[in-house]
């Protein structure tokens, strides 16, 4: 089952009382966690509740570690996403609007390869100017 709660509710799949209890338990557990960090979701609805899925990041904002299916990553993946969002705010268009997984990787590689020829001093000086 690779879906959200809305699709489960609308499907013909039988849901036992135990299923409903388990779903509610998981929802409340997640809500308790974000509320403990003083975070409000503000858009809780069945279609925003993902179940048993690995696809939880929109491709355009996905860090390279996730695109390459790395099992080792840090909070830096969220910083990457914020950087992509920031650039979209500035340019009013997505930074890496990949049509699919392969195109997404190609867009990232184009940026990396275009900057790969910079000497270390050039990179260092570039960041000093920012």
C-alpha positions in Angstrom: 0.0 0.0 0.0 1.7 3.2 -1.2 -0.9 5.8 -0.7 -2.5 8.5 1.5 -5.4 8.2 3.8 -7.8 9.8 1.4 -7.2 7.0 -1.2 -7.7 4.4 1.5 -11.0 5.9 2.6 -12.3 6.1 -0.9 -11.1 2.6 -1.9 -13.2 -0.6 -1.7 -10.6 -2.0 0.7 -12.1 -3.4 3.9 -11.1 -1.5 7.0 -11.4 -3.3 10.3 -11.9 -1.6 13.6 -8.2 -2.4 14.3 -7.1 -0.7 11.1 -9.0 2.5 12.1 -7.6 2.4 15.6 -4.1 2.0 14.3 -4.4 4.8 11.8 -5.9 7.1 14.5 -3.1 6.1 16.9 -0.4 7.0 14.3 -2.0 10.3 13.4 -2.3 11.3 17.1 1.3 10.2 17.7 2.5 12.4 14.9 0.4 15.3 16.1 1.7 15.0 19.6 5.2 15.1 18.3 4.8 18.2 16.1 2.8 20.0 18.9 5.6 19.2 21.4 7.9 21.3 19.1 5.3 24.1 19.0 4.5 23.3 15.4 1.0 23.4 14.0 0.2 21.5 10.8 -2.6 23.8 9.7 -3.7 21.6 6.8 -4.6 18.2 8.3 -6.7 16.3 5.9 -6.8 12.7 4.7 -4.8 13.4 1.5 -2.0 14.9 3.5 -1.5 11.8 5.6 0.8 9.4 3.8 0.9 5.7 4.6 3.7 3.3 3.9 5.3 5.3 1.3 8.8 6.3 0.5 7.7 9.1 -1.8 7.4 12.0 0.7 9.5 14.6 -1.0 8.5 16.5 -4.1 11.2 15.8 -6.8 12.1 19.5 -7.4 13.1 20.1 -3.8 14.7 16.7 -3.1 18.3 16.7 -2.0 20.8 14.8 -4.1 21.3 12.2 -1.3 17.6 11.2 -1.6 17.6 11.3 -5.4 20.5 8.8 -5.2 18.7 6.6 -2.7 21.4 7.1 0.0 20.5 5.5 3.3 22.8 7.9 5.1 21.7 11.6 5.2 21.4 14.3 7.8 19.2 17.4 8.4 21.1 18.9 5.5 18.5 17.4 3.2 16.0 19.9 4.6 18.4 22.8 4.2 18.7 21.8 0.5 14.9 21.9 0.1 14.8 25.3 1.8 17.5 26.6 -0.6 15.5 25.4 -3.5 12.4 27.1 -2.1 14.4 30.3 -1.5 15.6 30.4 -5.1 12.1 29.8 -6.3 11.0 32.8 -4.3 13.7 35.0 -5.8 13.4 33.8 -9.4 9.6 33.0 -9.3 10.3 29.7 -11.0 11.6 26.3 -9.7 15.4 25.9 -9.6 15.4 22.3 -10.7 12.0 21.5 -12.4 12.8 17.9 -13.4 10.1 16.1 -15.5 11.1 12.8 -13.9 13.8 11.2 -11.7 16.4 11.0 -14.5 15.8 14.5 -15.7 16.0 15.8 -12.1 19.5 14.2 -11.8 20.5 15.6 -15.2 19.6 19.2 -14.1 21.7 18.8 -10.9 24.6 17.4 -12.8 24.5 20.3 -15.3 24.9 22.8 -12.5 27.6 20.8 -10.8 29.6 20.2 -14.0 29.3 23.9 -15.0 31.0 24.8 -11.7 33.4 21.9 -11.5 36.0 23.8 -13.6 36.3 26.6 -11.0 39.6 26.6 -9.2 39.5 26.4 -5.4 40.6 30.1 -5.1 37.8 31.1 -7.4 35.3 29.3 -5.3 36.7 30.7 -2.1 36.6 34.3 -3.5 33.1 33.7 -4.8 31.8 32.9 -1.4 33.7 35.9 0.1 31.7 38.2 -2.2 28.3 36.8 -1.2 
